[in-house]
Amino acid sequence: MSNTNDIYQDALNRLRQMGQDADVSPEVLDSLMRAEVVVTVSLPVRMDDGSTKYFTGYRCHYNDVLGPTKGGIRFHPQVSRSEVQALALWMTIKCAIAGLPYGGAKGGVEVNPKALSPMELERLSRAYVRAMADFIGPDIDIPAPDVYTNARIMGWMMDEYETIKRRRSPAVITGKPISLGGSLGRDEATGRGAYLCIREMATRLGWVPAEIRVAIQGFGNAGYHVARLLQKDGYRIVAISDSKGAIYSEEGFDIESIWTHKMQASQVQGVYCEHAICELVEHKNISNDELLELDVDLLIPAALEGVITTKNAANIKATHIVEVANGPILSEAENILLERNKIILPDVLANSGGVIVSYFEWVQNRSGYAWSLDEIRARLEEMIVKAFNEVWHTSMHEERSLRSAAYTMALRRIGDAVAAHGTREYFKNGKK
Ligand code: NAD
């Protein structure tokens, strides 16, 4: 990904721009212009050959005014302090929009996890929790999966935390295996939430699914489920991609069979699938950059941040973009897209299904009572459709972009909580 070296600076520029639109006090905005705490740790990991390697890990508690902080852990070579802070800021905004009792956090390790054996990966996951054990907790900060981390890794992390604390504590982390207190529906939650937002948008725009051509960048947890659900409704998924490349088919792909192939390959090989989707199906090969510029109706970036920049924004042909990845469009690129009348459903709303069902998992763990899949899906739908309606309504009535409407909602909620905490006088410098 290019142009992402200072993704946090870009996130702050956007926050400043959004804050000018919203009627919130400058002090509230100022409090969000910096992270509360960012921890950097060095993680020694014993490799299978007996040597020790050191990996850099991060955890950021961005803002906890609405509750304990919440955010995923990413394992990726490009993880950086800047990226972790940007992602934690977006979690703060996202939790506020969804109406969750959480602040924002994020974590990550600079590593290519596919280069590690399953045992090395487990040792790294446990080392991360050993380093962060006093910094996370069910009432402090609750991690979850993100790019290249999954339920299996969350299970190892919970196990390590419980070993250190010498007590059961399933609510310390979400996205766990079902057998260790994970929630039904968590695996599909991000994709399902995005699908529900697209469904609501489609109703308002009068879309006929069979006429809508969709390109999806990133065929991981989030990308697969949104693709699957859209296809079920009749949408034509004409392009998908992973880190190794993209495939294109004018007739549209059968999402389920591609995913089954990918999963079978990963079962053979361990935690990650080494087979690129290009190797698994009949296809026309294109690049990830070409996928973004396809002439489609709906573009869904569902991989990493910073993929739409000032360099390619003018070439984007899709009329609608739904950000399933966090931060796929840099702020200046968004201005170009908005000038070209593109409709952008922002990440802080479109991918909030993941944290909503993570919240359900946390609630279930704390009450010791598991909900049915139907109940989880119904509650997710209720919460995300409500958030969507509020954002859409604000956008239409206050004539602002969907992102500006979403940030306005979040900033007002955070502002209300700051005031309710009793700090208003403090922010007025004692003046009544
Ligand atoms: P994942 O690890 O399951 O999948 C990531 C996918 O992106 C894989 O298919 C990978 O091959 C692909 N990819 C990686 N680098 C790429 C590149 N350079 N070009 C194209 N594709 C590339 O991760 P995920 O959980 O699906 O997360 C994807 C995005 O969704 C991230 O931005 C993440 O922060 C966001 N997100 C995820 C969740 C969640 O619950 N999983 C929740 C909210 C947001």
Residues whose N, C-alpha, C, O or C-beta is under 5 A from the ligand:
A	BS01	NAD	P145 D146 V147 Y148 T190 G218 F219 G220 N221 A222 G223 S241 D242 S243 N288 A302 A303 L304 V324 A325 N326 N351 G354
